[in-house]
Amino acid sequence: MTRAVTVRRLNGDEASRHVGALTDLLIDCVEGGASVSFMLPLSRERAMSFWRTVADAVARNERVLLIAEEPEGRIVGTVQMITSLPDNQPHRADVAKMLVHRSARRRGIAQELMNKVDAVAREEGKTVLVLDAVTGGDAERLYERAGWQRVGVIPKYALMPNGEFCATTFFYKHL
């Protein structure tokens, strides 16, 4: 039986209150091999510092932070939309740090998060979204199914948490 989740936007205060839960989620994903800017071993202090920075950016309206929450309040997914971009790109946002806890995968949570990103982007007046994903990974397939257009692949763009190179595929979506 799958449990429903609620996907919602956090304000700066809520983001600050949820730093611990978001830290747990990030550590789980990195330990599971997600290439989301962090290397193994990822210390709790490093992960918490990242989420405090995100919460501050949410409070300044430079980022949108969405979470997927189970009925009892456990955060099992998150994604961000970076809205603080150069003056000549007020219509655009970057989507970043799509994370779904390993225990909650294959339940449609990532798709729900992406649907909410689209809705919030429209509310914010954004008409072009951009993101990148590990080439050949589950996220790449998710984005293609969700209507994102592949731009290209850069080999050896980043490292996996274990230090191995990975190629990165870039995508865009017009809303």
Backbone as JSON, one array per atom type, in Angstrom:
{
  "sequence": "MTRAVTVRRLNGDEASRHVGALTDLLIDCVEGGASVSFMLPLSRERAMSFWRTVADAVARNERVLLIAEEPEGRIVGTVQMITSLPDNQPHRADVAKMLVHRSARRRGIAQELMNKVDAVAREEGKTVLVLDAVTGGDAERLYERAGWQRVGVIPKYALMPNGEFCATTFFYKHL",
  "N": [[0.84, -1.18, 0.0], [0.61, 2.19, -0.88], [1.43, 5.24, 0.62], [-0.1, 8.39, 0.66], [1.32, 11.54, -0.24], [1.84, 14.95, 0.66], [2.54, 17.73, -1.23], [4.19, 20.68, -0.77], [4.96, 24.2, -0.53], [7.56, 25.74, 1.27], [7.98, 28.45, 3.54], [10.51, 30.83, 4.6], [10.83, 30.62, 7.45], [9.64, 28.12, 7.97], [11.34, 26.52, 6.43], [13.72, 26.82, 7.86], [12.96, 25.57, 10.27], [12.77, 22.95, 9.41], [15.32, 22.05, 8.82], [16.78, 19.92, 10.0], [15.34, 17.57, 9.24], [15.52, 17.79, 6.47], [18.24, 17.59, 6.19], [18.64, 14.91, 6.96], [17.35, 13.68, 4.78], [18.95, 14.53, 2.58], [21.43, 13.34, 3.25], [20.71, 10.63, 3.15], [20.15, 10.36, 0.39], [22.62, 11.03, -0.84], [24.25, 9.05, 0.29], [23.07, 6.97, -1.01], [24.03, 7.26, -3.54], [23.37, 9.5, -5.08], [24.18, 12.11, -7.27], [24.43, 15.09, -6.31], [25.93, 17.38, -5.85], [27.47, 16.81, -3.58], [29.99, 14.95, -1.79], [31.03, 11.68, -0.66], [32.49, 10.87, 2.49], [29.47, 12.38, 3.61], [29.17, 14.74, 5.95], [27.06, 15.36, 8.78], [27.13, 17.96, 9.71], [28.04, 19.42, 7.46], [25.92, 18.96, 5.66], [23.82, 20.14, 7.1], [24.67, 22.78, 7.14], [24.45, 23.41, 4.43], [21.6, 23.27, 4.14], [20.8, 25.3, 5.9], [21.77, 27.51, 4.52], [20.15, 27.33, 2.25], [17.62, 27.75, 3.45], [17.95, 30.41, 4.3], [18.13, 31.65, 1.78], [15.59, 31.1, 0.81], [14.09, 32.66, 2.58], [14.87, 35.16, 1.68], [13.6, 35.27, -0.72], [14.94, 34.2, -2.91], [15.03, 31.61, -3.62], [12.82, 28.88, -4.15], [11.45, 26.46, -2.1], [10.3, 23.27, -2.11], [8.54, 20.61, -0.52], [7.86, 17.12, -0.09], [5.64, 15.5, 1.88], [4.8, 12.95, 4.15], [1.69, 11.73, 5.63], [2.11, 11.68, 8.46], [3.97, 13.64, 8.76], [6.62, 13.22, 8.01], [9.32, 14.14, 6.01], [9.84, 13.21, 2.76], [10.72, 13.91, 0.31], [12.08, 16.49, -1.82], [12.52, 19.51, -3.7], [14.07, 22.25, -5.38], [13.63, 25.6, -6.62], [15.48, 27.89, -8.19], [15.38, 31.25, -8.17], [16.73, 33.6, -8.17], [18.29, 35.16, -10.43], [20.29, 36.58, -13.15], [19.59, 40.0, -14.18], [18.66, 40.07, -16.83], [17.18, 37.8, -17.12], [14.53, 37.45, -16.05], [12.37, 35.85, -16.5], [13.03, 33.23, -16.16], [13.98, 30.22, -14.37], [16.04, 28.06, -12.37], [15.92, 24.61, -11.77], [16.63, 22.56, -9.05], [18.35, 20.11, -7.01], [16.6, 17.8, -6.72], [15.32, 15.48, -4.63], [14.51, 12.34, -3.36], [13.72, 10.27, -0.75], [15.3, 7.12, -0.33], [13.66, 5.06, 0.67], [11.18, 5.82, -0.14], [10.89, 5.82, -2.84], [9.68, 5.22, -6.23], [7.0, 5.77, -6.01], [5.82, 7.83, -7.26], [6.44, 10.3, -6.25], [8.51, 12.06, -7.03], [7.5, 12.91, -9.49], [5.2, 14.25, -8.61], [6.43, 16.34, -7.19], [7.69, 17.64, -9.34], [5.47, 18.44, -10.84], [4.41, 20.32, -9.1], [6.5, 22.15, -9.08], [6.24, 23.17, -11.69], [3.72, 24.43, -11.45], [4.19, 26.37, -9.41], [6.21, 27.82, -10.64], [4.8, 28.97, -12.77], [3.03, 30.59, -11.25], [4.9, 32.37, -10.26], [5.57, 33.74, -12.51], [7.39, 32.62, -14.25], [8.63, 31.36, -17.29], [10.44, 29.75, -18.53], [12.22, 26.95, -17.62], [15.16, 25.39, -16.34], [17.33, 22.61, -15.97], [19.64, 20.08, -14.74], [20.81, 16.68, -15.01], [22.15, 13.51, -13.95], [23.47, 11.69, -16.56], [21.73, 9.03, -18.0], [20.53, 8.23, -15.66], [17.79, 7.63, -13.29], [16.44, 10.06, -12.86], [16.82, 11.47, -15.22], [15.18, 10.07, -17.03], [12.7, 10.55, -15.82], [12.42, 13.34, -16.19], [12.29, 13.53, -18.97], [9.87, 12.16, -19.46], [8.19, 13.98, -18.28], [8.02, 16.04, -20.04], [10.24, 17.64, -20.48], [12.84, 19.09, -22.46], [15.67, 17.74, -23.97], [18.87, 19.14, -24.03], [21.61, 18.64, -24.3], [24.6, 16.68, -23.65], [27.24, 16.69, -21.34], [30.23, 15.2, -21.05], [31.96, 13.83, -18.2], [31.24, 15.9, -16.44], [30.66, 16.19, -13.72], [31.23, 14.74, -10.46], [30.39, 11.58, -9.09], [29.15, 10.7, -5.8], [31.06, 8.87, -4.88], [33.37, 9.57, -6.12], [33.78, 8.93, -8.8], [33.73, 9.95, -12.25], [30.92, 11.49, -13.87], [28.66, 11.86, -16.58], [26.63, 14.64, -17.56], [23.35, 15.58, -18.31], [21.65, 18.22, -19.82], [18.6, 20.03, -19.56], [15.61, 21.76, -20.68], [12.5, 23.48, -20.14], [9.64, 24.86, -21.5], [7.03, 26.77, -20.25]],
  "CA": [[0.0, 0.0, 0.0], [1.38, 3.43, -0.9], [0.87, 6.33, 1.42], [-0.14, 9.65, -0.06], [2.15, 12.62, 0.27], [1.42, 16.31, 0.37], [3.65, 18.54, -1.72], [3.91, 22.08, -0.44], [6.03, 25.18, -0.53], [7.93, 26.23, 2.59], [8.52, 29.8, 3.66], [11.83, 30.82, 5.24], [10.75, 30.11, 8.82], [9.41, 26.67, 7.89], [12.57, 25.9, 5.93], [14.65, 26.78, 9.0], [12.5, 24.56, 11.22], [12.91, 21.61, 8.84], [16.72, 21.78, 8.43], [17.19, 18.59, 10.44], [14.71, 16.55, 8.39], [16.09, 17.94, 5.13], [19.59, 17.04, 6.31], [18.5, 13.44, 6.9], [17.0, 13.33, 3.41], [20.12, 14.73, 1.74], [22.43, 12.32, 3.58], [20.22, 9.37, 2.6], [20.29, 10.36, -1.07], [24.04, 10.99, -1.19], [24.72, 7.71, 0.62], [22.51, 6.09, -2.02], [24.7, 7.46, -4.81], [22.89, 10.66, -5.83], [25.15, 13.15, -7.58], [23.75, 16.35, -6.07], [26.95, 18.35, -5.4], [28.16, 16.42, -2.36], [30.84, 13.76, -1.86], [31.07, 10.82, 0.52], [31.34, 10.85, 3.39], [28.82, 13.67, 3.83], [28.95, 14.93, 7.39], [25.8, 16.01, 9.17], [27.4, 19.4, 9.81], [28.1, 19.96, 6.08], [24.56, 18.93, 5.12], [23.02, 21.15, 7.82], [25.12, 24.09, 6.66], [23.8, 23.61, 3.13], [20.17, 23.56, 4.29], [20.66, 26.63, 6.5], [21.97, 28.45, 3.41], [18.93, 27.28, 1.44], [16.55, 28.42, 4.21], [18.2, 31.85, 4.21], [17.79, 32.08, 0.42], [14.12, 31.07, 0.74], [13.62, 33.84, 3.31], [15.16, 36.34, 0.84], [12.88, 35.06, -1.99], [15.89, 33.85, -3.98], [14.77, 30.2, -3.92], [11.57, 28.25, -3.72], [11.72, 25.14, -1.55], [9.13, 22.42, -2.03], [8.76, 19.33, 0.14], [6.84, 16.08, -0.12], [5.49, 15.1, 3.27], [3.85, 11.9, 4.45], [0.66, 12.22, 6.56], [2.6, 11.89, 9.82], [4.89, 14.77, 8.76], [7.98, 12.86, 7.58], [9.69, 14.68, 4.7], [10.4, 12.14, 1.95], [11.19, 14.44, -0.96], [12.22, 17.94, -1.93], [13.12, 20.09, -4.9], [14.2, 23.7, -5.28], [13.61, 26.42, -7.82], [16.33, 29.06, -7.95], [14.76, 32.37, -8.89], [17.65, 34.74, -8.14], [19.11, 35.06, -11.64], [20.64, 37.91, -13.67], [18.5, 40.91, -14.55], [18.12, 39.81, -18.17], [16.51, 36.5, -17.12], [13.46, 37.45, -15.04], [11.38, 34.88, -16.93], [13.63, 31.91, -16.08], [14.41, 29.7, -13.07], [16.77, 26.78, -12.39], [15.4, 23.59, -10.86], [17.82, 21.93, -8.45], [18.33, 19.26, -5.82], [15.47, 16.88, -6.61], [15.71, 14.41, -3.72], [13.46, 11.48, -2.81], [14.31, 9.28, 0.15], [15.34, 5.79, -0.95], [12.54, 4.24, 1.13], [9.92, 6.35, -0.68], [10.95, 5.88, -4.31], [8.75, 4.44, -7.06], [5.63, 6.06, -5.58], [5.34, 9.01, -7.98], [6.73, 11.51, -5.47], [9.3, 12.98, -7.86], [6.58, 13.5, -10.47], [4.37, 15.23, -7.89], [7.27, 17.5, -6.94], [7.9, 18.36, -10.6], [4.21, 19.09, -11.18], [4.3, 21.5, -8.23], [7.48, 23.13, -9.59], [5.61, 23.83, -12.84], [2.65, 25.31, -10.97], [4.78, 27.5, -8.7], [6.92, 28.63, -11.64], [3.77, 29.78, -13.44], [2.6, 31.61, -10.29], [5.99, 33.33, -10.13], [5.79, 34.38, -13.8], [8.51, 31.99, -14.96], [8.19, 30.67, -18.51], [11.5, 28.83, -18.95], [12.91, 26.27, -16.54], [16.38, 24.7, -16.76], [17.89, 21.72, -14.95], [20.56, 19.06, -15.25], [20.69, 15.38, -14.35], [23.14, 12.5, -14.32], [23.11, 11.01, -17.8], [21.4, 7.62, -17.85], [19.92, 7.95, -14.36], [16.33, 7.65, -13.18], [15.93, 11.42, -12.98], [16.81, 11.82, -16.65], [13.96, 9.49, -17.61], [11.57, 11.29, -15.24], [12.29, 14.65, -16.83], [11.83, 13.32, -20.35], [8.44, 11.82, -19.39], [7.47, 15.17, -17.82], [7.98, 17.04, -21.09], [11.45, 18.44, -20.58], [13.57, 18.91, -23.71], [17.1, 17.5, -23.79], [19.73, 20.08, -24.75], [22.86, 17.97, -24.62], [25.33, 15.96, -22.61], [28.64, 17.05, -21.13], [30.94, 14.1, -20.37], [32.83, 14.17, -17.06], [30.82, 17.21, -15.92], [30.67, 16.19, -12.27], [31.63, 13.49, -9.82], [29.45, 10.87, -8.24], [29.63, 10.81, -4.41], [32.21, 8.0, -4.64], [34.54, 10.12, -6.81], [33.81, 8.58, -10.23], [33.15, 10.95, -13.14], [29.64, 11.2, -14.51], [28.19, 12.8, -17.59], [25.44, 15.37, -17.15], [22.44, 15.98, -19.38], [20.95, 19.47, -19.55], [17.23, 20.07, -20.05], [14.8, 22.97, -20.46], [11.05, 23.3, -20.32], [8.85, 26.08, -21.67], [5.72, 26.66, -19.61]],
  "C": [[0.88, 1.24, 0.0], [0.66, 4.48, -0.09], [0.94, 7.61, 0.6], [0.84, 10.64, 0.57], [1.49, 13.95, -0.09], [2.65, 17.06, -0.09], [3.29, 19.99, -1.45], [5.18, 22.91, -0.42], [6.29, 25.63, 0.9], [8.34, 27.69, 2.52], [9.85, 29.71, 4.42], [11.84, 30.26, 6.64], [10.55, 28.6, 8.83], [10.66, 25.94, 7.42], [13.59, 25.78, 7.07], [14.26, 25.71, 10.01], [12.73, 23.14, 10.73], [14.34, 21.26, 8.42], [17.15, 20.37, 8.83], [16.63, 17.48, 9.56], [15.27, 16.6, 6.97], [17.52, 17.41, 5.1], [19.56, 15.52, 6.23], [18.23, 12.98, 5.48], [18.21, 13.44, 2.49], [21.17, 13.64, 2.0], [21.99, 10.97, 3.01], [20.45, 9.3, 1.09], [21.75, 10.28, -1.5], [24.61, 9.61, -0.86], [24.2, 6.68, -0.37], [23.08, 6.32, -3.41], [24.24, 8.66, -5.62], [24.0, 11.69, -6.03], [24.44, 14.5, -7.5], [24.69, 17.34, -5.37], [27.77, 17.93, -4.19], [28.91, 15.1, -2.54], [30.71, 12.97, -0.56], [32.42, 10.95, 1.21], [30.79, 12.26, 3.57], [28.51, 13.8, 5.31], [27.62, 15.63, 7.62], [26.0, 17.53, 9.22], [27.4, 20.06, 8.43], [26.7, 20.02, 5.48], [23.69, 19.98, 5.8], [23.39, 22.55, 7.37], [24.49, 24.41, 5.31], [22.34, 24.01, 3.3], [19.92, 24.89, 5.0], [20.82, 27.71, 5.43], [20.73, 28.5, 2.52], [17.8, 28.02, 2.16], [16.72, 29.93, 4.18], [17.82, 32.39, 2.83], [16.27, 32.06, 0.21], [13.56, 32.31, 1.43], [13.83, 35.12, 2.51], [14.43, 36.28, -0.51], [13.82, 34.85, -3.17], [15.73, 32.39, -4.42], [13.37, 29.85, -3.47], [11.95, 26.86, -3.25], [10.4, 24.39, -1.4], [9.49, 21.14, -1.29], [7.58, 18.41, -0.16], [6.82, 15.46, 1.27], [4.47, 13.97, 3.39], [2.84, 12.4, 5.49], [1.15, 12.48, 7.98], [3.66, 12.99, 9.9], [6.31, 14.46, 8.32], [8.22, 13.41, 6.17], [10.39, 13.58, 3.92], [10.9, 12.63, 0.59], [11.28, 15.95, -0.92], [12.77, 18.29, -3.3], [13.14, 21.6, -4.7], [14.06, 24.36, -6.65], [14.38, 27.7, -7.49], [15.81, 30.19, -8.83], [15.65, 33.6, -8.93], [18.64, 34.58, -9.29], [19.43, 36.45, -12.15], [19.42, 38.7, -14.14], [17.87, 40.59, -15.9], [17.41, 38.46, -18.27], [15.38, 36.43, -16.09], [12.39, 36.39, -15.31], [11.82, 33.43, -16.69], [13.93, 31.54, -14.63], [15.15, 28.38, -13.3], [16.13, 25.84, -11.38], [16.59, 22.79, -10.35], [17.45, 21.03, -7.28], [17.02, 18.5, -5.65], [15.94, 15.68, -5.78], [14.47, 13.65, -3.28], [14.15, 10.41, -1.98], [14.23, 7.9, -0.49], [14.15, 4.91, -0.55], [11.21, 4.67, 0.52], [9.9, 6.39, -2.21], [9.94, 4.95, -4.96], [7.3, 4.6, -6.61], [5.07, 7.29, -6.29], [5.63, 10.33, -7.28], [7.51, 12.52, -6.3], [8.41, 13.66, -8.89], [5.68, 14.53, -9.81], [5.17, 16.5, -7.6], [7.46, 18.32, -8.22], [6.62, 19.06, -11.07], [4.04, 20.38, -10.37], [5.31, 22.56, -8.65], [6.86, 23.9, -10.76], [4.56, 24.83, -12.38], [3.2, 26.56, -10.28], [5.53, 28.41, -9.68], [5.93, 29.53, -12.38], [3.28, 30.91, -12.53], [3.63, 32.73, -10.16], [6.32, 34.04, -11.44], [6.97, 33.83, -14.58], [7.97, 31.22, -16.15], [9.23, 29.7, -19.06], [12.16, 28.27, -17.69], [14.09, 25.49, -17.11], [16.82, 23.79, -15.61], [18.91, 20.8, -15.59], [20.41, 17.8, -14.42], [21.81, 14.47, -14.8], [22.64, 11.76, -15.55], [22.87, 9.53, -17.53], [20.73, 7.26, -16.54], [18.4, 8.0, -14.4], [15.76, 9.05, -13.38], [15.85, 11.86, -14.44], [15.54, 11.29, -17.31], [12.71, 10.2, -17.09], [11.35, 12.6, -15.98], [11.8, 14.51, -18.27], [10.34, 13.01, -20.37], [7.6, 13.04, -19.02], [7.51, 16.31, -18.84], [9.19, 17.95, -21.19], [12.18, 18.09, -21.87], [15.06, 18.79, -23.42], [17.88, 18.52, -24.64], [21.01, 19.39, -25.19], [23.51, 17.37, -23.4], [26.76, 16.49, -22.56], [29.3, 15.89, -20.39], [31.82, 14.63, -19.24], [32.5, 15.54, -16.46], [30.95, 17.29, -14.4], [31.2, 14.85, -11.76], [30.44, 12.89, -9.08], [29.98, 10.96, -6.81], [30.85, 9.95, -4.11], [33.46, 8.46, -5.38], [34.64, 9.79, -8.28], [33.18, 9.71, -11.04], [31.77, 10.5, -13.6], [29.35, 12.28, -15.54], [26.91, 13.44, -17.08], [24.65, 15.79, -18.38], [21.71, 17.23, -18.95], [19.6, 19.46, -20.25], [16.65, 21.47, -19.88], [13.35, 22.61, -20.67], [10.43, 24.67, -20.46], [7.48, 25.85, -21.05], [4.7, 27.5, -20.35]]
}
